[in-house]
């Protein structure tokens, strides 16, 4: 059957704040019972539970197609999760049964997979163009708060630009419910330009249900076509024997798959969709951590190639280093909580005006605070303090870790430099890159530490 059976009515149900099934109409209750659930127990249909948790967390209604197992077959369902006082109201329609194997992707889906695979980061919206998903760590890399954007209108993230004809391709796509590409936009928080593209998503009734989209950064001008008499281009600069574009291709090829691995493994480890055997949850946590390690290595290699180019330069602009420190702390709050480490960040009313590049300053502080969290024991505190030293404004990141011996303090800033290779950690590039960035912005990065006394990293930039 390829169409919705109109004779099957919508089945409604209600969940409490803990996603326990309070009541449900027979069709939904029976599906939940076949999955091993019961009234008063957590909903036993993971796909619907995930959607309900997201709707409750964002405080907005979300509608989405889900596929739920029912015996040896699958059910295509359209689920609307609507947060209400005390829980979430569910409306489940569609109820189209099919064999458990998945059908071949349509041409539109294949096109969507193609342009998303080459994207710098991904995004999704609901039918009202409110953001329901942003790629993991996209905000940290490109200078906006990913968590704060969820549930916001797409135009809160992007300032849309008209094309040469004065049109907005995304509006034409919404009206016609078709795929679009070539919509240029500005990231409101940073002013950086992107090109966005998306494929539409439809509900079982054929109604527009949102976009699954991709973003391509436009930081570098696109080269024009050379004329017939143009000289041959000079050989591309190389890094470690690889062409200049190698790290960008590596980044794009790995970032999306690694992001999905990390997000799914974290969801399994957190047991958001129901309890698991403890060893399975630990396996998932190990997978997520390994994915983060690989993603960090990819990012470090991309940054390393960039900063060692002869023409590397940063943008010099007025920024508030206290605000950057608060943002970096927020991005690392979940990781710190998982490690039982507290971050004491600057107060909301504290300001530290400097000159530098917002994105690069955020990158430095994410690295410093992330290291402090990693090397702090459970129950410890990471302090972030603001100071002025001579003509420089400084952010000091202090931890309660085991400290760094004087003879090792030079080594940690070297390329691939690590004090103890047997310890878990990064690639040995983070502090090397951070210091190069700090100095490129007219500042510096130094350390003050002793064994058993923790470490204080001082990141300075020119005061305004």
N, C-alpha and C positions, 0 to 999 in steps of 0.2 A: 504494500500500500504506500503510495507516494504523496498522498494528500492527508490533511488532518481530518480525522473522523469527527464531523460536526455533531454527531449524535452523542458524543462523549462530553459531558459538561466539565467545566472547570472544577477541580477539586481544591478546596481551601483548607488551610490549617494554621495553627498558631504555635510559635516557639517562645519559650521564656528567654531571659537574658543569657542563660547558659546553654541555649540551643536544645533544651529538652522539649519534647513534643507535648504540648498542653492538650490540644484536641485536634482532630482532623476528620474530614469527610471520608466516607468509606474507601474510595479508590486510593487516596493517598495513605490512609491508615493501613490498608492491606499491603501496599507496596513496602511500606516501612516495616511491617510485621514479617514479610517474606525476607527482608534484609536482616532480620534479627532484632528489630527494635520493638518498642512498646510505648504506649501512652505513659508519660511521666519519666521516661528514660531519654537519653540523648538521641536525636534523630540519627537513624542508621544509614542514611543515604548521603555519602560523603560529598557528592557534587552539589546537592542542595544545601547542605550544612555550610560549605565554603561560601556560597553565594549569600546565605543569610548572615553569616558573620561579617562579610564585607559591607553589606547594606547597614547592619547595625553600627559598625564602626564609623562609616562615613555619614550616617544619618540621612541617607537619601535612598529612594526606591531604585532598585536595579532589576532589569529584566534581561534574561540571557537564556540561550539554548543550552541544555545539558543532556548528556547521554548517561543513563543509569542502567546498571545491570539488573536484569530480572530473570532469574533462573539461567537458562542457557542462551537467552536472547538479550538484546539491548532495547531500551525504550528511549526514543527521542522525545524529550519534554521541553516545554517552554515554561520557565519559572520566573515569577515576579516575586521579589522579596521586598516588603514594604515595612520599614521600621515603625513601631508604634510604642506607646508607653508600656514598659514592662517586657518588651520582646520584639518579635518580628511576625508579620502576617504573611502567609504564603498563598499564592495562587498558581496552581500547576495545570497546564493545558497541554495539548498536542497528543500525548499518549500514542505515538506512532511506534509500533513494534517492528524490529528488523533483526536479521542475524547479527551475531556478535562481531563479525568482522566489519571493518570500516570500508565504506565505498571509496572509489578512486576520487581524488580531488578534482574539482571542476577547473576549467581553464582559468576562471577568475581567481580561485584560490591559489593555483600555481603561480599566476602573475603576482599575487600578493606575497607569496612566499619568496619570490625572486627579489622584489624590490626591498622587502624587509631584511633579507639576508645581507644586503649591501648597506644597510642603514647604520648610522652612528648610534642611535637608540630608538626605542619603540614607545608607542603610546596607544591608549584606547579610550573611547568615550561611550556614553550611553546615547539614547535617542535625542536627549536635550543638549548634547554636546558638552556634558560634564565629564571630567577626567575620571576614569575608573582604574587606570593602570599607567604606570611609568616604569621604564626599564630600571632595574636595580642599579643603584649608584650613579644614575645619569645626572642627578642633581649635583652630587659632589664633584663630578668631572666638569660640568658645564655651568655651575654657579647658581643653581636655584634649589629650593627646598622641596624635594620630591614628595615627602609626606604631607606637607602643607597644601600641595596642589591637588591631592585626591579629593574628589567631590566638587572642585572648583570648575567654573566654565572654562572651556578651552582657550577663550580669549584672555583669561587671567594669566596664562602661561605665554601665549603668543600674541603679538600685535601684528595682525594680518596686513599684507601689502597688496595693492592692486597690481594686476599684470599690465602689459603694454596697452591693452584695450580698455583699461579702467575697470576690469572685472575682478571678482574674487573667486578663483576656481573652486574653493571649498563650498561656497554658497550654491554654485551651479550644481555641484555634486550632491549636495543635500536635497535640492529640489528634484533632481532626476534619479537619486538613489544609485549613483554609479561611482566607479573608482575615479580618483583624481590624482594628479601629480603636478609638480611645478608651482605649488602655492608657496610663495616666499613669505617669510615672517621674521619678526624680531623677538628674541627672548626678552620679555619685559624687564626681568631682574638684572640682566647683564648688557643688553644692547647688542648681543651677538646675533648674526643673521643665520637663518636656517631655511632649508627647503623641506616642506612636508608633503607627504603623499599618504594615501589611505585607500582601503577597500571597504565598502559598506557591509554591514551585518544586518540581516533581516530576521524578524520573528516568524513563527510558522504561518501566520496569516499574510506574509509578504510585506508587512509594515517595516519601515526603517527603524533599526534598533541601535544604531551607533556606528562608529568607525573603528577599524583596527588599522593603526597608522605607523608610519616611520618618519624619522627626522634625519636629515643630512645637513651637517654643519657646512656653512659657506664662508669660513674664515679666510680661505685663500682664493684669490680671483681665478676663474677658470681660464686656461690658456686659449687664445683664439687660433683659428686655423691658419697655418702658415701659407703664404703665397707661393706661387710656383718658383719665384726667384729667391726665396728666403734661404739663408744659410742653414746647413744641417745643425741640429741642436748639439750642444756640448754633452759629453757623456755625463750621466747622472752621478751625483756625488754618492759615495758609498759609506757604509758603516759596517765594520766587521766583515767586509767582503760582500755585503748584500746591497742591492740597489736602494735608492732613497725612499722608494714607495713600499719597500718590503714590510716595514713595521706597521704601516697603515693597513695594508692588506691582511696582515696577521691579526691586527686588532679587530677588524670588521668580521673576519672569519670566525673568531673565537668568542668575542664578547657576547653575542646573542645566545649561542648554545650554553656557554658557561653561566650566564645570568639565569637561564631557565633551570639549569641543574641546581644552582644554589637556592633559588626560590622554592623549587619543589622539594628539595631535600630538607630545607628549613621547615617547610610546612609539615612534612612527615615527622621530623624530629620533634616538633612542638605538639604533635598529636592533635592538631586542630580538628581533624575529621573523625576522631574517636581513638580509644586506647589501643596501644600496640604492645607487643612483647618488649621489655626494656632493651634487649640486645638489638632489636631491629631499630628502635629509636636512636640508639648510639651509633649504629651503622650510618643512618641518615645524617646524623650530626657530623660524622667523620667525612662523609661525601661533601657536605656543604663547606666544611673547613678546607678540604682539598681544593674545591672549586674556587673559593676565595683566594687561596694561595696562588693558583694558576692565573686567575684574573688579575691579581696584583702584579704578578710577574709580567704579564702582557702589557699592562699599563706602564710599568717601569721601563720596559724595553722601548716602547713608543716615546716616552718622555726623554729617555737617554739619547735616542737618536736626534730628537728635536734640539735639546740643549747643547749638543756637541757640534751642531752645524755652525759654520762661520757666520751665517747671516741671522742667527737666533737673536731675537729681541723681545722684550716684554713691553706691554702698554703701561705708560705711567699716567695714573689718574688719581684723583683724591678719593680715598676710601677710609672707612672707620674700622680700624684694626680690632677694636673691642667687639664690634658687630660680627666681624669675620670669625673671631674666636668663639662667640656664642653659637654661630651657625655650625662651625666645625664640631663643637661639643654636642650639639643636637644630633648631628649625623652619626655620632659614635655612641649615643646614649644607649641604644639597644645592646651593642656589643659590650659596653661597660656593665650593664645590668646582668648580662649573662655571665660575666666574670666576677660578679659581686664586687665591683669597683665603683666608687662614686666619683663624679666629676664636679668640682667646685668651679663653676664658670663665672665670668664677670657679670655684675648686676646689669639689669636692663638699662638703667640710666647712666652707666659708665660709657665714656666715649674716648677714643684714642685716634685722632685724625692724623693720617699719614699719606704719603704718595706711594703708589705701587700698582700692581694689577690684581684686581679682586680675585679672579679665578686662581692665579698662581699663589697668592697669599693664603687662600683657602686650602689649596693643595698642601702647602707647607705645614699648616696647622693641623690638618687631618692626619698627616704623617706623624707629627710630634705627639699629638694626643693619642693616636692609635698605638704608637710604640709604648707610651706611658701606661696605657691600659693593659697592653699585652704583658709587660714585665712587672706589673704590680701584683702582689699577693691578694688572695680573697680578703674582703673586708677593708681594703686600703682606700686611700683617697688620692686623686689627681688634682693638684691645684693649678689654676690658671690665673696669673696676676699680671697687672699692667703697670709699667714704670716708664720714666724718662731717664735716659742716660746720655749726657751731653746733648747733641742735637738729634738724637735718635729716640724714637718711641719703641718700646719693647713689650713683647708678650713673653712671659716666663711660664713654661710648662714644667711643673715639678712632680715627681712621683716618689713612691715609697718602695721602690724596687731594690735590688741588691747593689746597685751602683756600678760605676765604671772606673777602673783603675786609671791612674794618670797616664801610664804608658800605652793604654789602649784608646785614649781619647782622640788621638790623631787617626788611628786605624778606622774608627767607625765612620769617618767622613770620606774615606777612600772608596773608589769604585769597587763594588763587590766585597767591601770590607766588613767582616763580622768578627766579633771577639771570640765566640764559641760556636763552631759550625754544628756541634751536636745539639744545640738548643733549637726549639721550634722558632720560626721567624720568617722574615721576608727574604728577598734576593740579595740583600747587601747593597742595594742601589738607592733606597729611600732617602737616607740622610745625605748621600752624595748629591742626589738630584735636588733635595731641599736647600742645601747650602748654595748650590749653583744658582738656583732661582732667587734666593734671598739676595745674593750679591749682584745678580743681574738687575734687581730692582733698587740697587743703591744701598742695601742693608747688609746684614750678615746673620749667621747662625753659629752659635758657640755652645759649649757645654761646660758645666761646673759640677763635678761629681767626685765621690770617693767610695771605695768598697764599703758596703753596709750602710751607706748614708743616702741612698736614692740618687736621683739625677735631676739637674735643673738645666733645661735647654732654653737659651735666650735667643729669640727671633726678633731682630730689629729692622726697622725701616725708617727712612727720613721723615721727620715730623713736618706737618704742613706749616 
